[in-house]
Amino acid sequence: MFSKSKINEPGPKAEATPTAAPAASSTPAAPASDYKPSAPKAKPPASLLSSDLHITGNLKTSGDIQVEGTVEGDIRAHLLTVGETATIKGEVIADDVVVNGRVVGRVRGLKVRLTATARVEGDIIHKTIAIESGAHFEGSVQRQDDPLTPGGKKAMPAAAPAAAAAPSAAVKAATAAAKAEG
């Protein structure tokens, strides 16, 4: 059924292919030339939530969001830009977070940047962070290798996990002793 000999065999079929190509090119080729299967899709522009918009509820997208208005709820996105006039009350989770406005709540991101006009009241969990002079921040900062997942790995020394496991061993020993007495 399948044979290599037909593929490698010189013959009129090989000559027929080049003549067929010019015949095909005589048809309008404009639609075919516009289609480029190897070209990546153009990235859609960021969704813009204007300054007169007030949203109550959670937002989730795999794309980018630029907030200029008010959001009361959690936001999850690829890139989140909080504009100077924006206020977000809730948790923010994004690969990249740029805060120019106000966030009241936890910020989780691989890259977090607070500009000089930023005001953040809440904890920041990040992989990399940049805080410009003039930014207002109240909360704690914690570095994690994977800040996007709630139980992400913390960046800690190798001896720390063993020390963290020690209290649970003590609890087990106390439980065993209590069972032995009773």
N, C-alpha and C positions, 0 to 999 in steps of 0.2 A: 504494500500500500504506500509506504513512504520509502523513498530511495534517494540516497545521496547522489547517485549517478546522474539523475535528471538535473539536479542543481548545478553540478560541476561540468556537465556535458555541454560543449559549445554547439550551438545550433541556431536555427532560424528564430526560435523563441527569444533568445537574447537580443537579436536584431529587431524583433517586433516591439519590444518594450520601448526602445528609444523613439520609434516612430509613433507609438501610441501616446507618448508624453507630449509631443508637439500638438497632436490632435486635441488632447485634453486642455492644453494651454490656450487653444483658440477660443474656448468658451470663456465667458467673463470670469476672471480670476480674482477680482477685487474682494469678494467675501472670503475666499480661501486665504488671501494674503493678510487679511485683518485678524484671522484666528491664529494665535500663537499658543499652542498647548504648553510649552515650557515656561512661558512668562507667568510669574506669580500674580495673583489677583491684587488689584489696587486696594490698599488699606482704606476702609471707610473713614471719613472724618469723625472727630470726637463728637459725641452727643452733647449738646449745649443746653443746660438748664438755666434760662435767663434769670435776671435779678428780680423780676416781678412774679416768679414762680415759687409757690410754697407746696412742697410735697410731704405728705404724711404716709409713710410706708417704706418698705425696703426696695432697693434697686440692685439688680444683678445683671451684669453683662460681661462678655468676654472681650469687649472692645474698650474704648476710651470714653471717659465722661469728664466734662468740664462743668462745674457747678458754680453759678453766680448767685443763685437764689438761696432758699432755705429748705433743708431736708431734715425731717424728723423720722429717722429710721436708719437702718444699716445700709451700707453701700459696699458692693463687691464689684471690682472692675480690673482691667489690665493696667490702665493708667488713669489715675484720678487726679484732677487738678481742681483745687479748691480756690476759687477766685477771691479777690479782696473784699467783695461785698457779700460773700457767701457765709452761711452758718449751717453747720451740720451737727445735729444732736443724735449721736448713735455711733456704732462701731464702723470703722473704715478698714476694709481689707483690699489691698491692691498690690500688684507687682511693683509699681512705681507710684509714690504719693508725693505730690507737690502741694504744700499748704501755703496759700497767700492770705487766707481769711481765717475763720474761726471754726474750730472743731471741739465739741464737748463730747468726749467719749474716747474709747481706745482706738489707736491707730496701729494697724499691722501692715508691714510692707517689706519687700526685699530691699528697696531703696526708698528712704523717706527723707524729704527735704523740707525744712521749715525756712521760709524766706523772712526777710526783715519785718514784713507786715503780718506774719503769722501769729495766731493766738490759739494755743492748744491746751485744753484742760482735760487731762487724762493720760493714761499710760501709752507709751510707744514701744512696740515690739518690732524689731527691725533686724536686717542683716547688715546694711550700711545706712548711716545717717549723716545728715549735714544740717547744722543749725546756724543760720546767718546771724550776725550781730543785730540786735534789735528785736528778734523774735521773742515772744512771750510764751513760756512753757511752764505748766504746773503739772507734775506727775512724775512717774518713774520711767526710766529708759532701760530696756532689757534687750540684749543682743541674743538672737537665736539663728542657727543655721537655716531653719525652715520656719520663718515667722508666720507663714500663711495658714498653717494648720494649727488648730487650738492646742494640740499636744506636741508642738514642734520641738526638735532637739535644741537644747540649750547649749551654748558654747561654754563648756566648763572643763577643768582639768580632769585627767584620767582618774585620779584618786577620788574625786568627788562622788561618782556613782557608787563606789564601795562604801563610802561614809553614809550615803543616803540609804543604802540597803541595811545598814547596821541597826537602826531603830526597829525595823520590821522583825529582825531576828530576835531582838530583846522582847518584843511583844509576844512572839511565838513561844519563847522560853517562859515568860510569865504565865501565859495561858496554859502551857503544859504543867507548870508547877501548881496552878490553881486546880486543874483537873485531878492531879495526883493527891491533893489534900482532900478534895471533896468526894 
